[in-house]
Amino acid sequence: MPFIEVKILEGVLPEHKVPELMAALTEAVVRVGGEGFRPMTRCVVQEVRSGWWAAAGKPLSTEGALQSLQAAQPASPPGPA
């Protein structure tokens, strides 16, 4: 039985997007393993408190993660002049 565990910094993924993430992860398992995997696939999303997760020994914050995500977004095309 597939069990998918996702850990993410608190406040990085909007709460209304969590079901969409779970559905997409389940679809990925079904795409690889077949439809029989759908009823057996379990998924849990756990938020980790800001500052309680580290990379290279440095704590990560929700604010820092959101800034990184924003910086990675493509620039919007300019509006009509």
PyMOL Python script that loads the backbone (N, CA, C, O; Angstrom):
from pymol import cmd

cmd.read_pdbstr("""\
ATOM      1  N   MET A   1       0.854  -1.182   0.000  1.00  0.00           N
ATOM      2  CA  MET A   1       0.000   0.000   0.000  1.00  0.00           C
ATOM      3  C   MET A   1       0.893   1.237   0.000  1.00  0.00           C
ATOM      4  O   MET A   1       1.665   1.426   0.940  1.00  0.00           O
ATOM      5  N   PRO A   2       0.811   2.092  -1.036  1.00  0.00           N
ATOM      6  CA  PRO A   2       1.626   3.303  -1.077  1.00  0.00           C
ATOM      7  C   PRO A   2       1.237   4.269   0.042  1.00  0.00           C
ATOM      8  O   PRO A   2       0.054   4.502   0.292  1.00  0.00           O
ATOM      9  N   PHE A   3       2.229   4.816   0.699  1.00  0.00           N
ATOM     10  CA  PHE A   3       2.019   5.839   1.721  1.00  0.00           C
ATOM     11  C   PHE A   3       2.931   7.003   1.378  1.00  0.00           C
ATOM     12  O   PHE A   3       4.154   6.866   1.378  1.00  0.00           O
ATOM     13  N   ILE A   4       2.330   8.146   1.087  1.00  0.00           N
ATOM     14  CA  ILE A   4       3.078   9.337   0.684  1.00  0.00           C
ATOM     15  C   ILE A   4       3.053  10.316   1.845  1.00  0.00           C
ATOM     16  O   ILE A   4       1.987  10.681   2.342  1.00  0.00           O
ATOM     17  N   GLU A   5       4.240  10.739   2.273  1.00  0.00           N
ATOM     18  CA  GLU A   5       4.346  11.695   3.369  1.00  0.00           C
ATOM     19  C   GLU A   5       5.045  12.948   2.848  1.00  0.00           C
ATOM     20  O   GLU A   5       6.149  12.875   2.307  1.00  0.00           O
ATOM     21  N   VAL A   6       4.395  14.090   3.017  1.00  0.00           N
ATOM     22  CA  VAL A   6       4.937  15.366   2.571  1.00  0.00           C
ATOM     23  C   VAL A   6       5.117  16.240   3.795  1.00  0.00           C
ATOM     24  O   VAL A   6       4.190  16.416   4.585  1.00  0.00           O
ATOM     25  N   LYS A   7       6.307  16.783   3.949  1.00  0.00           N
ATOM     26  CA  LYS A   7       6.566  17.750   5.018  1.00  0.00           C
ATOM     27  C   LYS A   7       6.875  19.072   4.348  1.00  0.00           C
ATOM     28  O   LYS A   7       7.654  19.137   3.397  1.00  0.00           O
ATOM     29  N   ILE A   8       6.255  20.127   4.856  1.00  0.00           N
ATOM     30  CA  ILE A   8       6.411  21.450   4.254  1.00  0.00           C
ATOM     31  C   ILE A   8       6.379  22.483   5.366  1.00  0.00           C
ATOM     32  O   ILE A   8       5.688  22.301   6.369  1.00  0.00           O
ATOM     33  N   LEU A   9       7.118  23.558   5.192  1.00  0.00           N
ATOM     34  CA  LEU A   9       7.102  24.613   6.195  1.00  0.00           C
ATOM     35  C   LEU A   9       5.689  25.188   6.323  1.00  0.00           C
ATOM     36  O   LEU A   9       4.975  25.358   5.335  1.00  0.00           O
ATOM     37  N   GLU A  10       5.313  25.478   7.554  1.00  0.00           N
ATOM     38  CA  GLU A  10       3.976  26.031   7.795  1.00  0.00           C
ATOM     39  C   GLU A  10       3.770  27.312   6.991  1.00  0.00           C
ATOM     40  O   GLU A  10       4.665  28.149   6.878  1.00  0.00           O
ATOM     41  N   GLY A  11       2.573  27.439   6.441  1.00  0.00           N
ATOM     42  CA  GLY A  11       2.197  28.660   5.748  1.00  0.00           C
ATOM     43  C   GLY A  11       2.759  28.825   4.346  1.00  0.00           C
ATOM     44  O   GLY A  11       2.505  29.844   3.705  1.00  0.00           O
ATOM     45  N   VAL A  12       3.519  27.846   3.849  1.00  0.00           N
ATOM     46  CA  VAL A  12       4.085  27.974   2.509  1.00  0.00           C
ATOM     47  C   VAL A  12       3.065  27.561   1.452  1.00  0.00           C
ATOM     48  O   VAL A  12       2.927  28.231   0.428  1.00  0.00           O
ATOM     49  N   LEU A  13       2.357  26.477   1.691  1.00  0.00           N
ATOM     50  CA  LEU A  13       1.312  26.023   0.774  1.00  0.00           C
ATOM     51  C   LEU A  13      -0.036  26.436   1.358  1.00  0.00           C
ATOM     52  O   LEU A  13      -0.368  26.023   2.469  1.00  0.00           O
ATOM     53  N   PRO A  14      -0.819  27.238   0.643  1.00  0.00           N
ATOM     54  CA  PRO A  14      -2.120  27.632   1.172  1.00  0.00           C
ATOM     55  C   PRO A  14      -2.975  26.397   1.494  1.00  0.00           C
ATOM     56  O   PRO A  14      -2.968  25.417   0.750  1.00  0.00           O
ATOM     57  N   GLU A  15      -3.697  26.458   2.592  1.00  0.00           N
ATOM     58  CA  GLU A  15      -4.486  25.317   3.060  1.00  0.00           C
ATOM     59  C   GLU A  15      -5.446  24.805   1.991  1.00  0.00           C
ATOM     60  O   GLU A  15      -5.661  23.598   1.882  1.00  0.00           O
ATOM     61  N   HIS A  16      -6.023  25.702   1.207  1.00  0.00           N
ATOM     62  CA  HIS A  16      -6.976  25.262   0.182  1.00  0.00           C
ATOM     63  C   HIS A  16      -6.310  24.485  -0.949  1.00  0.00           C
ATOM     64  O   HIS A  16      -6.998  23.856  -1.752  1.00  0.00           O
ATOM     65  N   LYS A  17      -4.954  24.520  -1.023  1.00  0.00           N
ATOM     66  CA  LYS A  17      -4.222  23.789  -2.057  1.00  0.00           C
ATOM     67  C   LYS A  17      -3.824  22.375  -1.619  1.00  0.00           C
ATOM     68  O   LYS A  17      -3.413  21.568  -2.453  1.00  0.00           O
ATOM     69  N   VAL A  18      -3.939  22.068  -0.329  1.00  0.00           N
ATOM     70  CA  VAL A  18      -3.522  20.758   0.181  1.00  0.00           C
ATOM     71  C   VAL A  18      -4.294  19.611  -0.484  1.00  0.00           C
ATOM     72  O   VAL A  18      -3.663  18.644  -0.910  1.00  0.00           O
ATOM     73  N   PRO A  19      -5.627  19.671  -0.594  1.00  0.00           N
ATOM     74  CA  PRO A  19      -6.333  18.588  -1.281  1.00  0.00           C
ATOM     75  C   PRO A  19      -5.883  18.410  -2.732  1.00  0.00           C
ATOM     76  O   PRO A  19      -5.830  17.285  -3.228  1.00  0.00           O
ATOM     77  N   GLU A  20      -5.564  19.495  -3.405  1.00  0.00           N
ATOM     78  CA  GLU A  20      -5.079  19.424  -4.789  1.00  0.00           C
ATOM     79  C   GLU A  20      -3.744  18.692  -4.845  1.00  0.00           C
ATOM     80  O   GLU A  20      -3.518  17.877  -5.739  1.00  0.00           O
ATOM     81  N   LEU A  21      -2.855  18.981  -3.887  1.00  0.00           N
ATOM     82  CA  LEU A  21      -1.562  18.295  -3.828  1.00  0.00           C
ATOM     83  C   LEU A  21      -1.766  16.801  -3.585  1.00  0.00           C
ATOM     84  O   LEU A  21      -1.142  15.972  -4.247  1.00  0.00           O
ATOM     85  N   MET A  22      -2.635  16.459  -2.641  1.00  0.00           N
ATOM     86  CA  MET A  22      -2.901  15.046  -2.338  1.00  0.00           C
ATOM     87  C   MET A  22      -3.456  14.311  -3.555  1.00  0.00           C
ATOM     88  O   MET A  22      -3.062  13.180  -3.838  1.00  0.00           O
ATOM     89  N   ALA A  23      -4.364  14.952  -4.264  1.00  0.00           N
ATOM     90  CA  ALA A  23      -4.953  14.337  -5.459  1.00  0.00           C
ATOM     91  C   ALA A  23      -3.893  14.141  -6.541  1.00  0.00           C
ATOM     92  O   ALA A  23      -3.866  13.102  -7.200  1.00  0.00           O
ATOM     93  N   ALA A  24      -3.019  15.132  -6.728  1.00  0.00           N
ATOM     94  CA  ALA A  24      -1.979  15.029  -7.749  1.00  0.00           C
ATOM     95  C   ALA A  24      -0.972  13.930  -7.412  1.00  0.00           C
ATOM     96  O   ALA A  24      -0.518  13.211  -8.302  1.00  0.00           O
ATOM     97  N   LEU A  25      -0.627  13.798  -6.147  1.00  0.00           N
ATOM     98  CA  LEU A  25       0.298  12.742  -5.742  1.00  0.00           C
ATOM     99  C   LEU A  25      -0.328  11.364  -5.944  1.00  0.00           C
ATOM    100  O   LEU A  25       0.337  10.430  -6.392  1.00  0.00           O
ATOM    101  N   THR A  26      -1.596  11.248  -5.612  1.00  0.00           N
ATOM    102  CA  THR A  26      -2.305   9.983  -5.828  1.00  0.00           C
ATOM    103  C   THR A  26      -2.338   9.658  -7.314  1.00  0.00           C
ATOM    104  O   THR A  26      -2.112   8.510  -7.697  1.00  0.00           O
ATOM    105  N   GLU A  27      -2.613  10.642  -8.152  1.00  0.00           N
ATOM    106  CA  GLU A  27      -2.640  10.428  -9.602  1.00  0.00           C
ATOM    107  C   GLU A  27      -1.286   9.965 -10.116  1.00  0.00           C
ATOM    108  O   GLU A  27      -1.222   9.142 -11.029  1.00  0.00           O
ATOM    109  N   ALA A  28      -0.204  10.482  -9.545  1.00  0.00           N
ATOM    110  CA  ALA A  28       1.133  10.059  -9.967  1.00  0.00           C
ATOM    111  C   ALA A  28       1.347   8.577  -9.666  1.00  0.00           C
ATOM    112  O   ALA A  28       1.916   7.854 -10.483  1.00  0.00           O
ATOM    113  N   VAL A  29       0.897   8.128  -8.505  1.00  0.00           N
ATOM    114  CA  VAL A  29       1.020   6.711  -8.154  1.00  0.00           C
ATOM    115  C   VAL A  29       0.178   5.860  -9.103  1.00  0.00           C
ATOM    116  O   VAL A  29       0.639   4.821  -9.575  1.00  0.00           O
ATOM    117  N   VAL A  30      -1.027   6.285  -9.381  1.00  0.00           N
ATOM    118  CA  VAL A  30      -1.923   5.539 -10.269  1.00  0.00           C
ATOM    119  C   VAL A  30      -1.349   5.490 -11.681  1.00  0.00           C
ATOM    120  O   VAL A  30      -1.437   4.462 -12.351  1.00  0.00           O
ATOM    121  N   ARG A  31      -0.762   6.595 -12.134  1.00  0.00           N
ATOM    122  CA  ARG A  31      -0.178   6.645 -13.475  1.00  0.00           C
ATOM    123  C   ARG A  31       0.939   5.607 -13.617  1.00  0.00           C
ATOM    124  O   ARG A  31       1.083   4.991 -14.673  1.00  0.00           O
ATOM    125  N   VAL A  32       1.722   5.413 -12.564  1.00  0.00           N
ATOM    126  CA  VAL A  32       2.831   4.466 -12.618  1.00  0.00           C
ATOM    127  C   VAL A  32       2.375   3.047 -12.292  1.00  0.00           C
ATOM    128  O   VAL A  32       2.772   2.099 -12.970  1.00  0.00           O
ATOM    129  N   GLY A  33       1.543   2.893 -11.259  1.00  0.00           N
ATOM    130  CA  GLY A  33       1.193   1.563 -10.781  1.00  0.00           C
ATOM    131  C   GLY A  33      -0.110   0.993 -11.290  1.00  0.00           C
ATOM    132  O   GLY A  33      -0.349  -0.210 -11.187  1.00  0.00           O
ATOM    133  N   GLY A  34      -0.948   1.841 -11.834  1.00  0.00           N
ATOM    134  CA  GLY A  34      -2.239   1.383 -12.322  1.00  0.00           C
ATOM    135  C   GLY A  34      -3.377   1.749 -11.381  1.00  0.00           C
ATOM    136  O   GLY A  34      -3.168   2.087 -10.216  1.00  0.00           O
ATOM    137  N   GLU A  35      -4.577   1.669 -11.921  1.00  0.00           N
ATOM    138  CA  GLU A  35      -5.780   2.100 -11.204  1.00  0.00           C
ATOM    139  C   GLU A  35      -5.986   1.342  -9.885  1.00  0.00           C
ATOM    140  O   GLU A  35      -6.569   1.885  -8.946  1.00  0.00           O
ATOM    141  N   GLY A  36      -5.516   0.110  -9.810  1.00  0.00           N
ATOM    142  CA  GLY A  36      -5.679  -0.669  -8.583  1.00  0.00           C
ATOM    143  C   GLY A  36      -4.999  -0.041  -7.375  1.00  0.00           C
ATOM    144  O   GLY A  36      -5.338  -0.356  -6.234  1.00  0.00           O
ATOM    145  N   PHE A  37      -4.037   0.851  -7.625  1.00  0.00           N
ATOM    146  CA  PHE A  37      -3.353   1.512  -6.514  1.00  0.00           C
ATOM    147  C   PHE A  37      -4.180   2.637  -5.879  1.00  0.00           C
ATOM    148  O   PHE A  37      -3.935   3.012  -4.733  1.00  0.00           O
ATOM    149  N   ARG A  38      -5.154   3.173  -6.615  1.00  0.00           N
ATOM    150  CA  ARG A  38      -5.900   4.338  -6.114  1.00  0.00           C
ATOM    151  C   ARG A  38      -6.505   4.093  -4.723  1.00  0.00           C
ATOM    152  O   ARG A  38      -6.264   4.893  -3.819  1.00  0.00           O
ATOM    153  N   PRO A  39      -7.281   3.019  -4.520  1.00  0.00           N
ATOM    154  CA  PRO A  39      -7.909   2.861  -3.206  1.00  0.00           C
ATOM    155  C   PRO A  39      -6.911   2.518  -2.087  1.00  0.00           C
ATOM    156  O   PRO A  39      -7.245   2.608  -0.906  1.00  0.00           O
ATOM    157  N   MET A  40      -5.703   2.131  -2.462  1.00  0.00           N
ATOM    158  CA  MET A  40      -4.711   1.767  -1.451  1.00  0.00           C
ATOM    159  C   MET A  40      -3.761   2.901  -1.110  1.00  0.00           C
ATOM    160  O   MET A  40      -3.000   2.791  -0.149  1.00  0.00           O
ATOM    161  N   THR A  41      -3.783   3.982  -1.867  1.00  0.00           N
ATOM    162  CA  THR A  41      -2.822   5.068  -1.679  1.00  0.00           C
ATOM    163  C   THR A  41      -3.250   5.987  -0.545  1.00  0.00           C
ATOM    164  O   THR A  41      -4.372   6.491  -0.515  1.00  0.00           O
ATOM    165  N   ARG A  42      -2.344   6.187   0.369  1.00  0.00           N
ATOM    166  CA  ARG A  42      -2.560   7.083   1.507  1.00  0.00           C
ATOM    167  C   ARG A  42      -1.601   8.254   1.379  1.00  0.00           C
ATOM    168  O   ARG A  42      -0.478   8.094   0.900  1.00  0.00           O
ATOM    169  N   CYS A  43      -2.041   9.430   1.807  1.00  0.00           N
ATOM    170  CA  CYS A  43      -1.219  10.634   1.698  1.00  0.00           C
ATOM    171  C   CYS A  43      -1.436  11.494   2.938  1.00  0.00           C
ATOM    172  O   CYS A  43      -2.568  11.703   3.374  1.00  0.00           O
ATOM    173  N   VAL A  44      -0.345  11.985   3.493  1.00  0.00           N
ATOM    174  CA  VAL A  44      -0.443  12.898   4.631  1.00  0.00           C
ATOM    175  C   VAL A  44       0.475  14.094   4.360  1.00  0.00           C
ATOM    176  O   VAL A  44       1.595  13.943   3.874  1.00  0.00           O
ATOM    177  N   VAL A  45      -0.025  15.266   4.684  1.00  0.00           N
ATOM    178  CA  VAL A  45       0.762  16.494   4.556  1.00  0.00           C
ATOM    179  C   VAL A  45       0.939  17.047   5.966  1.00  0.00           C
ATOM    180  O   VAL A  45      -0.035  17.300   6.674  1.00  0.00           O
ATOM    181  N   GLN A  46       2.186  17.229   6.357  1.00  0.00           N
ATOM    182  CA  GLN A  46       2.482  17.751   7.685  1.00  0.00           C
ATOM    183  C   GLN A  46       3.225  19.067   7.555  1.00  0.00           C
ATOM    184  O   GLN A  46       4.199  19.180   6.810  1.00  0.00           O
ATOM    185  N   GLU A  47       2.752  20.056   8.290  1.00  0.00           N
ATOM    186  CA  GLU A  47       3.456  21.332   8.314  1.00  0.00           C
ATOM    187  C   GLU A  47       4.497  21.305   9.431  1.00  0.00           C
ATOM    188  O   GLU A  47       4.241  20.817  10.532  1.00  0.00           O
ATOM    189  N   VAL A  48       5.668  21.837   9.119  1.00  0.00           N
ATOM    190  CA  VAL A  48       6.751  21.940  10.090  1.00  0.00           C
ATOM    191  C   VAL A  48       6.852  23.406  10.500  1.00  0.00           C
ATOM    192  O   VAL A  48       6.838  24.308   9.662  1.00  0.00           O
ATOM    193  N   ARG A  49       6.953  23.618  11.790  1.00  0.00           N
ATOM    194  CA  ARG A  49       7.008  24.975  12.324  1.00  0.00           C
ATOM    195  C   ARG A  49       8.186  25.748  11.723  1.00  0.00           C
ATOM    196  O   ARG A  49       9.285  25.212  11.576  1.00  0.00           O
ATOM    197  N   SER A  50       7.940  27.004  11.381  1.00  0.00           N
ATOM    198  CA  SER A  50       8.976  27.871  10.827  1.00  0.00           C
ATOM    199  C   SER A  50      10.176  27.901  11.776  1.00  0.00           C
ATOM    200  O   SER A  50      10.027  28.107  12.981  1.00  0.00           O
ATOM    201  N   GLY A  51      11.367  27.690  11.209  1.00  0.00           N
ATOM    202  CA  GLY A  51      12.584  27.696  12.008  1.00  0.00           C
ATOM    203  C   GLY A  51      12.958  26.338  12.591  1.00  0.00           C
ATOM    204  O   GLY A  51      14.046  26.185  13.146  1.00  0.00           O
ATOM    205  N   TRP A  52      12.071  25.350  12.472  1.00  0.00           N
ATOM    206  CA  TRP A  52      12.328  24.015  13.017  1.00  0.00           C
ATOM    207  C   TRP A  52      12.792  23.050  11.927  1.00  0.00           C
ATOM    208  O   TRP A  52      12.791  21.836  12.132  1.00  0.00           O
ATOM    209  N   TRP A  53      13.178  23.568  10.807  1.00  0.00           N
ATOM    210  CA  TRP A  53      13.687  22.782   9.689  1.00  0.00           C
ATOM    211  C   TRP A  53      14.973  23.480   9.261  1.00  0.00           C
ATOM    212  O   TRP A  53      15.032  24.709   9.227  1.00  0.00           O
ATOM    213  N   ALA A  54      15.987  22.712   8.938  1.00  0.00           N
ATOM    214  CA  ALA A  54      17.252  23.331   8.567  1.00  0.00           C
ATOM    215  C   ALA A  54      17.798  22.701   7.292  1.00  0.00           C
ATOM    216  O   ALA A  54      17.528  21.539   6.991  1.00  0.00           O
ATOM    217  N   ALA A  55      18.555  23.476   6.564  1.00  0.00           N
ATOM    218  CA  ALA A  55      19.294  23.005   5.397  1.00  0.00           C
ATOM    219  C   ALA A  55      20.725  23.485   5.579  1.00  0.00           C
ATOM    220  O   ALA A  55      20.968  24.667   5.823  1.00  0.00           O
ATOM    221  N   ALA A  56      21.652  22.575   5.459  1.00  0.00           N
ATOM    222  CA  ALA A  56      23.068  22.889   5.657  1.00  0.00           C
ATOM    223  C   ALA A  56      23.303  23.519   7.027  1.00  0.00           C
ATOM    224  O   ALA A  56      24.178  24.370   7.189  1.00  0.00           O
ATOM    225  N   GLY A  57      22.510  23.089   8.011  1.00  0.00           N
ATOM    226  CA  GLY A  57      22.677  23.570   9.377  1.00  0.00           C
ATOM    227  C   GLY A  57      22.060  24.928   9.653  1.00  0.00           C
ATOM    228  O   GLY A  57      22.205  25.459  10.754  1.00  0.00           O
ATOM    229  N   LYS A  58      21.376  25.497   8.676  1.00  0.00           N
ATOM    230  CA  LYS A  58      20.766  26.821   8.855  1.00  0.00           C
ATOM    231  C   LYS A  58      19.245  26.686   8.871  1.00  0.00           C
ATOM    232  O   LYS A  58      18.662  26.115   7.950  1.00  0.00           O
ATOM    233  N   PRO A  59      18.598  27.214   9.925  1.00  0.00           N
ATOM    234  CA  PRO A  59      17.139  27.112  10.004  1.00  0.00           C
ATOM    235  C   PRO A  59      16.456  27.805   8.828  1.00  0.00           C
ATOM    236  O   PRO A  59      16.881  28.868   8.376  1.00  0.00           O
ATOM    237  N   LEU A  60      15.394  27.178   8.349  1.00  0.00           N
ATOM    238  CA  LEU A  60      14.580  27.748   7.274  1.00  0.00           C
ATOM    239  C   LEU A  60      13.335  28.370   7.882  1.00  0.00           C
ATOM    240  O   LEU A  60      12.768  27.841   8.839  1.00  0.00           O
ATOM    241  N   SER A  61      12.917  29.488   7.326  1.00  0.00           N
ATOM    242  CA  SER A  61      11.713  30.156   7.826  1.00  0.00           C
ATOM    243  C   SER A  61      10.648  30.192   6.739  1.00  0.00           C
ATOM    244  O   SER A  61      10.944  30.108   5.547  1.00  0.00           O
ATOM    245  N   THR A  62       9.417  30.316   7.178  1.00  0.00           N
ATOM    246  CA  THR A  62       8.312  30.463   6.237  1.00  0.00           C
ATOM    247  C   THR A  62       8.533  31.698   5.381  1.00  0.00           C
ATOM    248  O   THR A  62       8.332  31.659   4.168  1.00  0.00           O
ATOM    249  N   GLU A  63       8.948  32.796   6.008  1.00  0.00           N
ATOM    250  CA  GLU A  63       9.167  34.042   5.274  1.00  0.00           C
ATOM    251  C   GLU A  63      10.229  33.850   4.187  1.00  0.00           C
ATOM    252  O   GLU A  63      10.048  34.298   3.055  1.00  0.00           O
ATOM    253  N   GLY A  64      11.324  33.191   4.528  1.00  0.00           N
ATOM    254  CA  GLY A  64      12.384  32.955   3.551  1.00  0.00           C
ATOM    255  C   GLY A  64      11.917  32.072   2.405  1.00  0.00           C
ATOM    256  O   GLY A  64      12.254  32.316   1.247  1.00  0.00           O
ATOM    257  N   ALA A  65      11.133  31.036   2.734  1.00  0.00           N
ATOM    258  CA  ALA A  65      10.622  30.142   1.697  1.00  0.00           C
ATOM    259  C   ALA A  65       9.675  30.884   0.761  1.00  0.00           C
ATOM    260  O   ALA A  65       9.735  30.702  -0.455  1.00  0.00           O
ATOM    261  N   LEU A  66       8.810  31.709   1.314  1.00  0.00           N
ATOM    262  CA  LEU A  66       7.872  32.468   0.483  1.00  0.00           C
ATOM    263  C   LEU A  66       8.619  33.457  -0.413  1.00  0.00           C
ATOM    264  O   LEU A  66       8.231  33.669  -1.562  1.00  0.00           O
ATOM    265  N   GLN A  67       9.693  34.064   0.110  1.00  0.00           N
ATOM    266  CA  GLN A  67      10.494  34.980  -0.714  1.00  0.00           C
ATOM    267  C   GLN A  67      11.153  34.225  -1.862  1.00  0.00           C
ATOM    268  O   GLN A  67      11.199  34.718  -2.989  1.00  0.00           O
ATOM    269  N   SER A  68      11.663  33.027  -1.577  1.00  0.00           N
ATOM    270  CA  SER A  68      12.292  32.213  -2.623  1.00  0.00           C
ATOM    271  C   SER A  68      11.284  31.811  -3.688  1.00  0.00           C
ATOM    272  O   SER A  68      11.583  31.850  -4.882  1.00  0.00           O
ATOM    273  N   LEU A  69      10.081  31.421  -3.250  1.00  0.00           N
ATOM    274  CA  LEU A  69       9.041  31.050  -4.209  1.00  0.00           C
ATOM    275  C   LEU A  69       8.655  32.233  -5.079  1.00  0.00           C
ATOM    276  O   LEU A  69       8.472  32.091  -6.288  1.00  0.00           O
ATOM    277  N   GLN A  70       8.533  33.391  -4.466  1.00  0.00           N
ATOM    278  CA  GLN A  70       8.160  34.597  -5.223  1.00  0.00           C
ATOM    279  C   GLN A  70       9.253  34.949  -6.227  1.00  0.00           C
ATOM    280  O   GLN A  70       8.954  35.338  -7.356  1.00  0.00           O
ATOM    281  N   ALA A  71      10.514  34.815  -5.826  1.00  0.00           N
ATOM    282  CA  ALA A  71      11.625  35.141  -6.719  1.00  0.00           C
ATOM    283  C   ALA A  71      11.687  34.173  -7.896  1.00  0.00           C
ATOM    284  O   ALA A  71      12.162  34.530  -8.974  1.00  0.00           O
ATOM    285  N   ALA A  72      11.209  32.947  -7.689  1.00  0.00           N
ATOM    286  CA  ALA A  72      11.248  31.934  -8.751  1.00  0.00           C
ATOM    287  C   ALA A  72      10.106  32.083  -9.748  1.00  0.00           C
ATOM    288  O   ALA A  72      10.136  31.464 -10.812  1.00  0.00           O
ATOM    289  N   GLN A  73       9.106  32.886  -9.427  1.00  0.00           N
ATOM    290  CA  GLN A  73       7.976  33.094 -10.332  1.00  0.00           C
ATOM    291  C   GLN A  73       8.429  33.908 -11.534  1.00  0.00           C
ATOM    292  O   GLN A  73       9.171  34.879 -11.382  1.00  0.00           O
ATOM    293  N   PRO A  74       7.988  33.521 -12.730  1.00  0.00           N
ATOM    294  CA  PRO A  74       8.357  34.334 -13.902  1.00  0.00           C
ATOM    295  C   PRO A  74       7.731  35.708 -13.796  1.00  0.00           C
ATOM    296  O   PRO A  74       6.637  35.873 -13.256  1.00  0.00           O
ATOM    297  N   ALA A  75       8.440  36.683 -14.317  1.00  0.00           N
ATOM    298  CA  ALA A  75       7.932  38.057 -14.297  1.00  0.00           C
ATOM    299  C   ALA A  75       6.672  38.143 -15.152  1.00  0.00           C
ATOM    300  O   ALA A  75       6.582  37.525 -16.213  1.00  0.00           O
ATOM    301  N   SER A  76       5.704  38.916 -14.674  1.00  0.00           N
ATOM    302  CA  SER A  76       4.479  39.125 -15.443  1.00  0.00           C
ATOM    303  C   SER A  76       4.777  40.005 -16.646  1.00  0.00           C
ATOM    304  O   SER A  76       5.559  40.951 -16.556  1.00  0.00           O
ATOM    305  N   PRO A  77       4.154  39.690 -17.763  1.00  0.00           N
ATOM    306  CA  PRO A  77       4.343  40.573 -18.918  1.00  0.00           C
ATOM    307  C   PRO A  77       3.725  41.930 -18.616  1.00  0.00           C
ATOM    308  O   PRO A  77       2.713  42.014 -17.920  1.00  0.00           O
ATOM    309  N   PRO A  78       4.323  42.981 -19.133  1.00  0.00           N
ATOM    310  CA  PRO A  78       3.755  44.319 -18.892  1.00  0.00           C
ATOM    311  C   PRO A  78       2.356  44.422 -19.486  1.00  0.00           C
ATOM    312  O   PRO A  78       2.046  43.816 -20.512  1.00  0.00           O
ATOM    313  N   GLY A  79       1.537  45.195 -18.821  1.00  0.00           N
ATOM    314  CA  GLY A  79       0.166  45.423 -19.285  1.00  0.00           C
ATOM    315  C   GLY A  79       0.138  46.329 -20.507  1.00  0.00           C
ATOM    316  O   GLY A  79       1.176  46.814 -20.959  1.00  0.00           O
ATOM    317  N   PRO A  80      -1.043  46.549 -21.029  1.00  0.00           N
ATOM    318  CA  PRO A  80      -1.171  47.427 -22.206  1.00  0.00           C
ATOM    319  C   PRO A  80      -0.674  48.835 -21.880  1.00  0.00           C
ATOM    320  O   PRO A  80      -0.864  49.332 -20.770  1.00  0.00           O
ATOM    321  N   ALA A  81      -0.048  49.455 -22.845  1.00  0.00           N
ATOM    322  CA  ALA A  81       0.525  50.803 -22.635  1.00  0.00           C
ATOM    323  C   ALA A  81      -0.510  51.852 -22.898  1.00  0.00           C
ATOM    324  O   ALA A  81      -0.227  53.044 -22.776  1.00  0.00           O
TER     325      ALA A  81
END
""", "prot")
cmd.dss("prot")
cmd.show_as("cartoon", "prot")
cmd.util.cbc("prot")
cmd.orient("prot")
